[in-house]
Amino acid sequence: MMSAVRYPVVELRQYTLRPGQRDVLIDLFDREFVESQEADGMAVVGQFRDLDDPDRFTWIRGFASMPARARALASFYGGPVWKANSAAANATMIDSDNVLLLRPVTARSGFPPPAAARPPAGDGAAAPSHAAAEAGATPLASLQTEHAENTFPALPVRTGENVFAWLARFPSPALLDDHLRQIERSAEWRDRVFPALSALITGLPQRLRLAPTIRSQLR
């Protein structure tokens, strides 16, 4: 029986790239590494440019389970597509080990189904976002650390952390900035919510502002 959660196991991957190489990697990734990974049993949930770091590429992939993750990764990284393109991909990267292994907090907090079909490889037009008419944040997923043993140790993941990740969609960077300003002016946030959250965390929170690539299904 299939799980009600769309992606019970999730990788959030942040790559530090060599200067000027992000678009090179994105072109290669969107052309060669989307359908090929999905054919081996994983889901390429979304791939993104970091708006605050021109040398960071962030992407998310999902799996049905930890054993399924092991099988899918072994198949892909041992297969012909990665063999043919790994040197070109690795040449763009300084670091690819900033990886969080996550799972949905609840059965209802995973990623929603894609709003539209993924544009085909080579499509130069940006896919429309179904959030374009929305004025505020649209929650997408709430995730927490998956503490299971890494079933594919050839790809390291961060360990020894308890991470909570909340993802939301905004129609534009300007509306995100406006949303953040409204929060900062909120007495409810300042006097109740922020102190309660601060008491639960031990490190500084990280905020990623991400823009989807042309072929990202998560938009």
C-alpha positions as CSV (number, residue, x, y, z in Angstrom):
1,M,0.0,0.0,0.0
2,M,1.4,3.4,-0.9
3,S,2.0,6.0,1.8
4,A,-0.4,8.9,2.1
5,V,2.7,11.2,2.3
6,R,3.9,12.2,-1.2
7,Y,7.6,12.0,-0.3
8,P,8.2,10.3,3.0
9,V,11.9,10.8,2.7
10,V,13.4,14.1,1.4
11,E,16.8,15.4,0.6
12,L,17.4,19.2,0.7
13,R,20.7,19.7,-1.1
14,Q,22.7,23.0,-1.2
15,Y,25.7,23.1,-3.5
16,T,28.4,25.7,-3.4
17,L,29.6,26.2,-7.0
18,R,32.6,27.7,-8.6
19,P,32.1,31.4,-9.6
20,G,30.0,31.8,-12.7
21,Q,29.1,28.1,-13.0
22,R,25.6,28.0,-11.7
23,D,23.8,28.4,-15.0
24,V,26.2,25.8,-16.5
25,L,25.1,23.3,-13.9
26,I,21.4,24.2,-14.2
27,D,21.5,23.7,-17.9
28,L,23.1,20.3,-17.5
29,F,20.9,19.3,-14.6
30,D,17.6,20.3,-16.3
31,R,18.7,18.5,-19.5
32,E,20.2,15.3,-18.2
33,F,19.4,14.7,-14.5
34,V,15.6,15.1,-14.2
35,E,13.9,12.3,-16.1
36,S,17.0,10.0,-15.6
37,Q,16.7,10.2,-11.8
38,E,13.0,9.7,-11.8
39,A,13.3,6.7,-14.1
40,D,15.4,5.1,-11.3
41,G,12.7,5.6,-8.7
42,M,13.2,9.0,-7.1
43,A,11.4,12.3,-7.5
44,V,13.1,15.5,-8.5
45,V,10.8,17.8,-6.4
46,G,12.4,21.1,-7.3
47,Q,15.6,22.9,-8.3
48,F,16.4,26.5,-7.5
49,R,18.7,29.5,-7.8
50,D,19.6,31.1,-4.5
51,L,18.6,34.8,-4.8
52,D,21.2,35.8,-2.2
53,D,24.2,33.7,-3.3
54,P,25.0,33.6,-7.0
55,D,27.2,30.5,-6.5
56,R,24.6,28.4,-4.6
57,F,22.3,25.8,-6.3
58,T,19.6,24.2,-4.2
59,W,17.5,21.3,-5.1
60,I,15.1,18.8,-3.4
61,R,14.5,15.2,-4.2
62,G,12.1,12.7,-2.6
63,F,11.9,9.0,-2.0
64,A,9.3,6.5,-1.0
65,S,11.4,5.1,1.9
66,M,15.0,4.8,3.1
67,P,15.4,1.3,1.4
68,A,13.9,2.8,-1.8
69,R,16.4,5.7,-1.5
70,A,19.3,3.2,-1.4
71,R,18.1,1.3,-4.4
72,A,17.4,4.5,-6.5
73,L,20.7,6.2,-5.7
74,A,22.7,3.0,-6.4
75,S,20.9,2.6,-9.7
76,F,21.4,6.2,-10.8
77,Y,25.0,6.8,-9.7
78,G,26.0,3.4,-11.1
79,G,24.2,4.1,-14.3
80,P,25.1,5.5,-17.8
81,V,23.7,9.0,-17.4
82,W,25.7,9.9,-14.4
83,K,28.8,8.2,-15.8
84,A,28.5,10.2,-19.0
85,N,27.9,13.6,-17.2
86,S,29.5,13.4,-13.8
87,A,32.8,15.0,-14.8
88,A,31.0,18.0,-16.2
89,A,28.7,18.3,-13.2
90,N,31.5,17.9,-10.6
91,A,33.6,20.5,-12.5
92,T,31.1,23.2,-11.5
93,M,31.1,22.4,-7.8
94,I,33.2,23.3,-4.8
95,D,31.1,21.5,-2.2
96,S,28.1,19.2,-2.6
97,D,27.9,17.7,1.0
98,N,25.5,20.3,2.5
99,V,22.6,17.9,2.5
100,L,19.8,17.6,5.0
101,L,17.9,14.2,5.2
102,L,14.3,15.1,6.2
103,R,10.8,13.8,6.5
104,P,7.4,15.5,6.8
105,V,6.5,16.5,10.3
106,T,3.0,15.0,9.9
107,A,1.2,13.0,7.2
108,R,-0.4,16.3,6.0
109,S,2.8,18.4,6.0
110,G,4.5,17.0,2.9
111,F,4.8,18.6,-0.5
112,P,1.7,19.1,-2.5
113,P,1.2,17.5,-6.0
114,P,2.7,19.5,-8.8
115,A,0.4,22.2,-10.1
116,A,1.3,21.6,-13.7
117,A,3.3,19.3,-15.9
118,R,7.1,20.0,-16.0
119,P,8.2,21.9,-19.1
120,P,10.2,19.6,-21.5
121,A,14.0,19.8,-21.6
122,G,15.1,22.7,-23.8
123,D,12.0,24.8,-23.2
124,G,13.3,28.3,-22.9
125,A,10.1,29.8,-21.5
126,A,9.4,30.0,-17.8
127,A,6.6,27.9,-16.6
128,P,3.7,29.8,-15.1
129,S,3.2,29.8,-11.3
130,H,-0.2,29.1,-10.0
131,A,0.7,31.4,-7.1
132,A,0.8,34.5,-9.3
133,A,-2.5,35.8,-8.1
134,E,-1.8,35.3,-4.5
135,A,-0.8,38.1,-2.2
136,G,0.8,36.3,0.7
137,A,2.7,33.2,1.8
138,T,1.4,29.8,0.5
139,P,2.7,27.0,2.9
140,L,4.2,24.1,0.9
141,A,5.8,21.7,3.4
142,S,7.0,21.3,7.0
143,L,9.9,18.9,7.4
144,Q,12.1,17.6,10.2
145,T,15.3,15.6,10.5
146,E,15.1,12.0,9.4
147,H,17.4,10.3,11.9
148,A,17.6,6.9,10.1
149,E,21.0,5.7,9.1
150,N,22.2,7.0,5.7
151,T,21.4,4.1,3.4
152,F,23.7,5.4,0.7
153,P,26.9,6.5,2.4
154,A,28.7,7.4,-0.8
155,L,26.6,10.6,-0.6
156,P,27.2,12.2,2.8
157,V,24.4,13.9,4.8
158,R,24.6,16.2,7.8
159,T,24.3,14.4,11.1
160,G,23.9,15.3,14.8
161,E,21.3,17.9,14.2
162,N,17.6,18.3,14.8
163,V,16.3,20.5,12.0
164,F,12.9,21.9,11.3
165,A,12.4,23.3,7.8
166,W,9.3,25.3,6.7
167,L,8.8,26.0,3.0
168,A,6.4,28.6,1.5
169,R,5.7,30.1,-1.8
170,F,5.5,33.8,-2.6
171,P,4.5,35.4,-5.9
172,S,7.6,37.6,-6.0
173,P,10.6,38.6,-4.0
174,A,9.0,42.0,-3.4
175,L,6.0,40.4,-1.8
176,L,8.2,38.2,0.4
177,D,10.0,41.3,1.6
178,D,6.7,43.0,2.3
179,H,5.5,39.9,4.2
180,L,8.7,39.9,6.4
181,R,8.2,43.6,7.1
182,Q,4.7,43.0,8.3
183,I,5.9,40.2,10.6
184,E,8.5,42.5,12.1
185,R,5.9,45.1,12.8
186,S,3.5,42.6,14.4
187,A,3.2,42.8,18.2
188,E,1.9,39.2,18.2
189,W,5.1,38.0,16.5
190,R,7.4,40.2,18.7
191,D,5.8,39.5,22.1
192,R,4.6,35.9,21.8
193,V,5.6,33.9,18.7
194,F,9.2,34.9,18.3
195,P,10.1,34.4,22.0
196,A,8.4,31.0,21.9
197,L,10.3,29.9,18.8
198,S,13.6,31.3,20.1
199,A,13.3,29.1,23.2
200,L,13.1,26.0,21.0
201,I,16.2,26.5,18.8
202,T,19.9,26.4,19.7
203,G,21.4,27.8,16.5
204,L,20.8,30.7,14.2
205,P,17.9,30.1,11.7
206,Q,18.8,30.1,8.0
207,R,16.5,31.7,5.5
208,L,16.8,30.7,1.9
209,R,15.2,32.9,-0.8
210,L,14.9,30.6,-3.8
211,A,13.8,31.0,-7.4
212,P,12.8,28.0,-9.4
213,T,14.6,27.0,-12.6
214,I,12.6,26.7,-15.8
215,R,12.0,22.9,-15.3
216,S,11.4,22.9,-11.5
217,Q,8.0,21.4,-10.7
218,L,8.0,23.1,-7.3
219,R,7.3,26.7,-8.0
